[in-house]
């Protein structure tokens, strides 16, 4: 059965772990969602929430900064892996 999960606080938890100096991997972690769990769980759709805890006791916690940091984490997770060589020919140019 295909799973649709429309709410996920994983970005919030990944950000908290980074701030605590103990970053967690999205590939495998002890949170509700990681890449391995998504693959094993037959997920069709996963929406990530940029969640802000307004009661955050961290000194100087700014909700806007917090959500922008979570969006940055999401962008890093979704970025393609770096190529082995910046000068490697692109597939489209190799077909010519």
N, C-alpha and C positions, 0 to 999 in steps of 0.2 A: 504494500500500500504506500503510495506517495504521500510524503509529509509536507505540509505548508505550515511554517512557524512565522507568525506575523509580529512577534515581539521578542527581542533578545537583548539582555543587558550585558552581553559579553564585552563590548567595547568599554563600558564603565568599569568592569572588573579588570580588564587588561590594563587600563589606565591607572587604576588604583595600585595594581601590582608594580607597574613601572615606577610610580611615585614613591612606593615603599622600598625601592631598590632591589626588588625581587621580580623582574619581568617574567611573564609567562609566555609560552609559545602558543600560537594559534594552531599549530599542527597537532599538538597533544597537550592537554592540561587537565586540571581537576575541576574545571567549570562545567556548566551545563552543555556548552557547545564548543567543539573544536573541529578541525578539518576531518579527523578520523571518525568522529561521531557522526558528522554529516554524511560522510561516504557510507558508513555502515548502516545508517538509519534510513536510507532511501529517500533523502530529502529532495524535493522538487523546487522548493522556494524557502529561503531564509531571509527575513528582514532583520536588520540590525538597528537598534535604537541608540541614538546619542542621548543618553540619560544623564541628567544632572540632579544631584542630591543637594537641594537648597539648604539642608541642615548640615552640610559638610563642615566638620570642626577644624579642618586644616586652616592655618593662618593665611589670610589673604585669598582664600578660595573665591574665585570669580566665576560665576556660572558661564559666562561667555567664553572665557579661556578654557574652562573644563570641557565644554562641548566642542570647541575647536580642536582641542587635543584628541578627543575621541574620534573626530572626523579625520584627523591626521593618521591615527592608528588604522582606521578603516582603509584609507588610501594606501597606506603601506602594505596592508594585507592583500589588497586587490591589485597592486602593481605587478607587472610581469617580472619574472626573475631576470637579473642582469645577464646579458649575453657574455659568452666567453671572450669575444673579441669585438671591439667597437668597429673594426674595419672589415668584419666578415661580410660578404655580399648578401644582400637580401634575396629571399627566395624568388621574388618577382624578377629581379635583375638576372638571376642565374638561369631563368627560363628562356631568355632571349637568345 
